[in-house]
Amino acid sequence: MRFVTIGYIEWRKGQDILADALEGVSPEILAGSEFLLVGQDGSALARELRGRIGAKPWIRMTGPVGREEIHRILEEADVLVCPSREDPMPTVCAEAMMHRVPCLVSDAVGTAVYMADGVDGMIFKNGCREGLREKIIWCINNRNAVKEMGNEAYKVFERVFSVKAF
């Protein structure tokens, strides 16, 4: 299962919350999963995360990528994780839904108001690594439900943005 986080690696975007959440998951559960942190990685937080990630085979930072590569990554993603501490309306959530990828977002992400938790995406309490951890484990254990959630996320995309993708 591939989880993707896309955005500048900084405190506001909350990639450290994701790293904290993963610290509490057993390697056996994470063994078949991949977590990609995609985006500008020159910040102090990025340097800290690189040190924390170390040799963990399930998580890696890609650095910045172009628009075409973002769409390719989303085509191969199972879940977009947006653990932001504050993010009024991240474009990446709309792009994920457009690709039928459900979003796992904090309740501080504006997109959360358009989502029904457990139906077309998942929402956890802002900053709560335990809540994020529970949702990640649920996704790993319910891959078919996650796929259906992605189809429902596409319907949200159509409704909110009143367009059909592709």
Secondary structure, DSSP 8 states (H G I E B T S, - for coil): -EEEEES--SGGGTHHHHHHHHHTS-HHHHTT-EEEEES---SHHHHHHHHHHTT-TTEEEEE---HHHHHHHHHH-SEEEE--SSBSS-HHHHHHHHTT--EEEETTBGGGGG--BTTTEEEE-TT-HHHHHHHHHHHHH-HHHHHHHHHHHHHHHHHHH-----
